[in-house]
Amino acid sequence: MRVIVTGGAGFIGSALVRYLVLDKGYDVLTIDALTYAGCEASLRAVEGRDSHRFLKADICDRAAMDTAIADFQPDRIMHLAAESHVDRSITGAADFVQTNVIGTFTLLEAARGYWNDLDQAAKAAFRFLHVSTDEVYGSLGDDGLFAETTPYDPSSPYSASKAASDHLAKAWERTYGLPVVVSNCSNNYGPYHFPEKLIPLTILNALEGKPLPVYGKGENVRDWLYVDDHARALDTIAEKGQVGETYNVGGRNERRNIDVVRRICAVLDELVPAEAPRDTLIEFVTDRPGHDARYAIDATKLEEELGWRAAENFDSGIEKTVRWYLENRWWWQPLRERYDGERLGLDAANVPA
């Protein structure tokens, strides 16, 4: 099996690459532009292996994509390359439209050109997996779950750009017959997570005795998915998923943000005791614009039709995550020096407090 993974030096992408190479034994070409959140160090575990190659390239570069696909001759393309941070999208939406919309269009066209030239057996076996987010569905109330049939209702420039890319991927299947499958996942966490996101930021700030910022009152609810469970799900969807279908991937682990932060504090207090409980570092800060109240995924279709199950619950996954950060300063320290935890996404000149 020969697989191209775009965005493979990112958080979820690198977990997928490590799984495909080390656990599945596939030949993998990782394509990543190494923007701020791309980190080649996340691929250290597969460095030097004959079954893995790395290409620094932008998915918006059609010539580079055509050449990479033609040279590697993939059986699958798993498309994860995206700008992904909501806060950054609020003050820098242009990058999100360029990468997530134009980049996806460019990659779809490159894949279609390659697929059109395959023989019938290879055409039938080929898959293009477009990986997306539950944020395209908008916000839930206190009850209910996002299903694959939930209408799109994006709230941020990030989720709007991902919604647009989802529609492009589905349209390329319906119009051109390109064998596309789409996945939408809940919030991921785990090792190699860029330190601006809630869980790694909380872990590292708490270790250093810095304030732990929580938006609003911390009541926003997310469904948390351990990243290695997600990697297994993506491989399952690419292998068994039906062309033209969407599969939601969720961990069935709903938590309020404040409870996530408090759980991290408790785990750290147990593993690395401090003078005072770390939850005393929590600071509530002005909420961000368009902050969806609740996300929760119904993963029944993936579980029942394709046989996937999450292996980690939140408590087991968060302890593994905290331990990983304690043991892998080599990975996060250089990133921490680039990004030290300042709040992102609010431009005082343009966004109301």
C-alpha positions as CSV (number, residue, x, y, z in Angstrom):
1,M,0.0,0.0,0.0
2,R,1.4,3.4,-1.1
3,V,-0.1,6.4,0.7
4,I,0.4,10.2,0.4
5,V,-0.4,12.1,3.6
6,T,-0.6,15.8,3.2
7,G,0.0,17.8,6.3
8,G,1.9,14.9,7.6
9,A,4.2,16.9,9.8
10,G,1.3,18.4,11.7
11,F,-0.3,17.0,14.9
12,I,-2.9,14.6,13.5
13,G,-0.9,14.0,10.3
14,S,2.2,12.9,12.0
15,A,0.3,10.5,14.2
16,L,-1.2,9.0,11.0
17,V,2.2,8.8,9.3
18,R,3.7,7.0,12.3
19,Y,0.8,4.6,12.4
20,L,0.8,3.8,8.7
21,V,4.6,3.3,8.6
22,L,5.3,1.6,11.9
23,D,2.1,-0.3,12.6
24,K,0.7,-1.0,9.1
25,G,4.0,-1.3,7.1
26,Y,2.8,1.0,4.3
27,D,5.0,3.1,2.1
28,V,4.2,6.7,2.9
29,L,5.1,10.0,1.2
30,T,4.6,12.9,3.7
31,I,3.9,16.3,2.1
32,D,4.0,19.3,4.3
33,A,4.8,23.0,3.8
34,L,6.2,23.3,7.3
35,T,4.2,26.4,8.2
36,Y,4.2,27.5,11.9
37,A,2.5,24.3,13.2
38,G,4.3,21.8,11.0
39,C,7.2,20.1,12.8
40,E,9.5,17.7,11.0
41,A,10.7,16.5,14.5
42,S,7.3,14.9,14.9
43,L,8.4,12.4,12.3
44,R,11.6,11.4,14.0
45,A,10.3,7.9,14.6
46,V,10.1,7.2,10.9
47,E,13.3,9.1,9.8
48,G,15.6,7.1,7.7
49,R,13.2,4.3,6.9
50,D,13.0,3.1,3.3
51,S,9.2,3.1,3.6
52,H,9.0,6.8,4.4
53,R,9.8,9.9,2.3
54,F,9.3,13.6,3.1
55,L,8.6,16.3,0.6
56,K,8.4,20.0,1.7
57,A,5.8,21.5,-0.6
58,D,2.7,23.6,-0.6
59,I,-0.6,21.9,-1.7
60,C,-1.5,25.1,-3.5
61,D,1.4,24.4,-5.9
62,R,-0.2,22.5,-8.7
63,A,3.0,21.6,-10.5
64,A,4.6,20.2,-7.2
65,M,1.5,18.2,-6.5
66,D,1.3,16.8,-10.0
67,T,5.0,15.8,-9.9
68,A,4.8,14.3,-6.4
69,I,1.7,12.2,-7.2
70,A,3.1,11.0,-10.6
71,D,6.4,10.0,-9.1
72,F,5.0,8.2,-6.0
73,Q,2.1,6.5,-7.7
74,P,-0.1,6.3,-4.6
75,D,-3.0,3.9,-3.9
76,R,-4.5,6.5,-1.5
77,I,-4.2,10.2,-0.8
78,M,-5.1,11.1,2.8
79,H,-5.5,14.9,2.8
80,L,-5.0,16.5,6.2
81,A,-3.0,19.7,5.2
82,A,-4.9,22.7,6.7
83,E,-4.6,25.8,8.7
84,S,-6.4,24.7,11.8
85,H,-6.5,27.1,14.7
86,V,-9.7,29.1,15.2
87,D,-8.1,31.9,17.1
88,R,-5.5,32.5,14.3
89,S,-8.3,32.4,11.7
90,I,-10.0,35.4,13.4
91,T,-7.1,37.7,12.7
92,G,-5.7,36.0,9.7
93,A,-8.5,34.5,7.6
94,A,-6.7,34.8,4.3
95,D,-4.2,32.0,5.0
96,F,-7.1,29.7,5.9
97,V,-9.0,30.4,2.7
98,Q,-5.8,30.0,0.7
99,T,-4.7,26.7,2.2
100,N,-8.0,25.1,3.1
101,V,-10.0,26.1,0.1
102,I,-7.6,26.8,-2.8
103,G,-5.2,24.1,-1.6
104,T,-7.9,21.4,-1.4
105,F,-9.1,22.4,-4.9
106,T,-5.6,22.2,-6.2
107,L,-5.0,18.8,-4.7
108,L,-8.3,17.4,-5.9
109,E,-7.5,18.5,-9.4
110,A,-4.0,16.9,-9.2
111,A,-5.5,13.7,-7.9
112,R,-8.2,13.7,-10.6
113,G,-5.6,14.1,-13.3
114,Y,-3.6,11.1,-11.9
115,W,-6.7,9.0,-11.3
116,N,-8.0,9.5,-14.8
117,D,-4.8,7.9,-16.2
118,L,-5.0,4.7,-14.1
119,D,-6.2,1.4,-15.4
120,Q,-9.6,0.2,-14.4
121,A,-8.5,-2.0,-11.5
122,A,-6.3,0.8,-10.0
123,K,-9.1,3.4,-10.5
124,A,-11.5,1.2,-8.6
125,A,-9.0,0.7,-5.7
126,F,-7.9,4.3,-5.4
127,R,-9.2,6.5,-2.5
128,F,-9.0,10.2,-1.7
129,L,-9.7,10.7,2.0
130,H,-10.6,14.3,2.9
131,V,-10.1,14.9,6.6
132,S,-12.2,17.6,8.3
133,T,-13.6,18.8,11.5
134,D,-16.9,18.7,13.5
135,E,-16.7,22.5,13.6
136,V,-18.4,22.7,10.2
137,Y,-21.6,21.8,11.9
138,G,-21.7,24.8,14.1
139,S,-22.8,24.7,17.8
140,L,-25.0,22.3,19.7
141,G,-27.3,23.1,22.6
142,D,-27.3,21.1,25.8
143,D,-28.6,18.0,24.0
144,G,-28.0,16.1,20.8
145,L,-25.1,15.0,18.7
146,F,-23.6,15.9,15.3
147,A,-24.5,13.2,12.8
148,E,-23.2,12.9,9.2
149,T,-26.5,14.4,8.1
150,T,-26.4,17.5,10.3
151,P,-26.6,20.7,8.2
152,Y,-23.4,22.8,8.0
153,D,-23.5,26.0,10.1
154,P,-19.8,27.2,10.5
155,S,-19.1,30.0,13.0
156,S,-15.5,31.0,12.4
157,P,-13.3,31.7,9.4
158,Y,-11.5,28.4,10.1
159,S,-14.7,26.3,10.1
160,A,-16.1,28.1,7.1
161,S,-13.0,27.3,5.1
162,K,-13.2,23.7,6.2
163,A,-16.9,23.5,5.2
164,A,-16.0,24.9,1.8
165,S,-13.3,22.3,1.3
166,D,-15.7,19.5,2.4
167,H,-18.2,20.6,-0.3
168,L,-15.4,20.7,-2.9
169,A,-14.3,17.1,-2.0
170,K,-17.9,15.8,-2.2
171,A,-18.6,17.7,-5.4
172,W,-15.5,16.1,-7.1
173,E,-16.9,12.7,-6.3
174,R,-20.4,13.5,-7.6
175,T,-19.3,15.4,-10.7
176,Y,-16.1,13.7,-11.8
177,G,-16.4,10.3,-10.1
178,L,-13.2,10.7,-8.1
179,P,-13.4,8.1,-5.3
180,V,-13.6,10.5,-2.3
181,V,-14.5,9.7,1.3
182,V,-14.9,12.4,3.9
183,S,-14.3,12.3,7.7
184,N,-15.2,14.9,10.3
185,C,-13.6,14.5,13.7
186,S,-14.0,16.0,17.2
187,N,-11.2,17.7,19.2
188,N,-8.0,15.7,19.2
189,Y,-5.4,15.6,21.9
190,G,-2.3,13.6,22.6
191,P,1.5,13.7,21.9
192,Y,3.1,16.1,19.5
193,H,0.3,18.7,19.8
194,F,1.4,22.3,19.0
195,P,1.6,24.2,22.3
196,E,-0.9,26.9,21.4
197,K,-3.9,24.5,21.8
198,L,-5.8,24.2,25.1
199,I,-4.4,20.9,26.4
200,P,-0.7,21.3,25.6
201,L,-0.8,25.0,26.6
202,T,-2.3,24.1,29.9
203,I,0.2,21.3,30.5
204,L,3.2,23.5,29.8
205,N,2.0,26.6,31.5
206,A,1.1,24.6,34.6
207,L,4.6,23.0,34.6
208,E,6.2,26.5,34.5
209,G,3.8,28.0,37.1
210,K,2.3,30.4,34.5
211,P,-1.4,31.5,34.3
212,L,-3.8,29.0,32.8
213,P,-6.1,31.0,30.6
214,V,-9.7,29.7,30.2
215,Y,-12.1,31.5,27.8
216,G,-15.3,32.9,29.4
217,K,-16.4,30.7,32.3
218,G,-15.0,27.5,30.9
219,E,-18.5,26.2,30.1
220,N,-17.8,25.3,26.4
221,V,-18.1,21.6,25.8
222,R,-15.9,19.5,23.5
223,D,-15.9,15.8,22.6
224,W,-12.2,14.7,23.0
225,L,-10.6,12.1,20.8
226,Y,-7.1,10.7,21.5
227,V,-5.0,11.3,18.4
228,D,-3.8,7.7,18.0
229,D,-7.4,6.5,18.0
230,H,-8.1,9.0,15.2
231,A,-5.2,7.7,13.2
232,R,-6.6,4.2,13.3
233,A,-10.0,5.6,12.4
234,L,-8.6,7.3,9.3
235,D,-6.9,4.2,8.1
236,T,-10.2,2.2,8.7
237,I,-12.2,4.8,6.7
238,A,-9.7,4.9,3.8
239,E,-9.8,1.0,3.7
240,K,-13.4,0.2,4.3
241,G,-15.4,3.5,3.8
242,Q,-17.9,3.8,1.0
243,V,-17.1,6.2,-1.8
244,G,-19.1,9.4,-1.5
245,E,-19.9,8.8,2.2
246,T,-19.0,10.9,5.3
247,Y,-17.9,9.3,8.6
248,N,-17.9,11.2,11.9
249,V,-15.0,10.3,14.3
250,G,-15.6,11.0,18.0
251,G,-14.2,9.8,21.3
252,R,-17.5,9.9,23.2
253,N,-15.7,11.9,25.9
254,E,-17.6,15.2,26.4
255,R,-15.9,17.6,28.8
256,R,-16.3,21.3,29.7
257,N,-13.1,23.2,29.1
258,I,-12.8,24.1,32.8
259,D,-13.0,20.4,33.7
260,V,-10.3,19.5,31.1
261,V,-8.0,22.1,32.7
262,R,-8.7,21.0,36.2
263,R,-8.1,17.3,35.3
264,I,-4.7,18.2,33.8
265,C,-3.8,20.1,37.0
266,A,-4.8,17.1,39.1
267,V,-2.7,14.7,37.0
268,L,0.3,17.0,37.1
269,D,-0.1,17.5,40.9
270,E,0.1,13.8,41.3
271,L,3.0,13.2,38.9
272,V,5.1,16.3,39.7
273,P,3.9,17.8,43.0
274,A,4.2,21.6,43.4
275,E,4.0,23.9,46.4
276,A,0.4,24.8,45.6
277,P,-2.4,23.0,43.7
278,R,-2.0,24.0,40.0
279,D,-5.7,24.8,39.6
280,T,-4.9,28.0,41.5
281,L,-3.2,29.2,38.3
282,I,-6.5,29.2,36.4
283,E,-7.5,32.6,35.0
284,F,-10.8,33.3,33.2
285,V,-10.3,35.6,30.2
286,T,-12.6,37.4,27.8
287,D,-14.3,34.8,25.5
288,R,-13.3,34.7,21.8
289,P,-15.8,35.8,19.2
290,G,-18.0,33.1,17.7
291,H,-17.1,30.6,20.4
292,D,-19.4,27.6,19.8
293,A,-21.0,26.4,23.0
294,R,-20.8,22.6,22.5
295,Y,-19.6,20.0,20.0
296,A,-20.4,16.3,20.3
297,I,-20.0,13.6,17.7
298,D,-22.2,10.6,17.0
299,A,-19.7,8.0,15.8
300,T,-22.3,5.2,15.5
301,K,-21.9,5.0,11.7
302,L,-18.2,4.5,11.9
303,E,-18.5,2.1,14.8
304,E,-21.3,-0.1,13.5
305,E,-20.5,-0.1,9.7
306,L,-16.7,-0.1,9.8
307,G,-16.0,-1.7,13.2
308,W,-13.8,1.1,14.7
309,R,-13.8,1.8,18.4
310,A,-11.8,4.4,20.5
311,A,-9.3,2.6,22.7
312,E,-8.8,5.5,25.1
313,N,-11.2,7.2,27.4
314,F,-10.5,10.8,28.5
315,D,-8.8,9.9,31.8
316,S,-6.5,7.3,30.3
317,G,-5.7,9.5,27.3
318,I,-5.0,12.6,29.3
319,E,-2.6,10.8,31.7
320,K,-0.7,9.4,28.7
321,T,-0.6,12.9,27.2
322,V,0.7,14.5,30.3
323,R,3.4,11.8,30.8
324,W,4.5,12.3,27.2
325,Y,5.0,16.0,27.6
326,L,7.0,15.4,30.8
327,E,9.2,12.9,29.0
328,N,9.7,14.7,25.7
329,R,11.0,18.2,26.4
330,W,13.3,17.8,23.3
331,W,10.2,18.1,21.1
332,W,8.3,20.9,22.7
333,Q,11.0,23.2,24.1
334,P,12.1,24.6,20.7
335,L,8.4,25.3,19.8
336,R,7.8,26.9,23.2
337,E,10.6,29.3,22.5
338,R,8.8,30.3,19.3
339,Y,5.4,30.4,20.9
340,D,5.4,31.0,24.7
341,G,1.7,30.9,25.3
342,E,0.5,34.4,24.5
343,R,-3.2,34.6,23.6
344,L,-4.0,34.5,19.9
345,G,-6.9,35.4,17.8
346,L,-8.1,38.7,19.2
347,D,-7.1,41.9,17.4
348,A,-8.1,44.8,19.6
349,A,-8.4,47.1,16.6
350,N,-10.9,44.9,14.7
351,V,-12.6,42.4,17.1
352,P,-14.8,43.5,20.0
353,A,-13.8,42.3,23.5
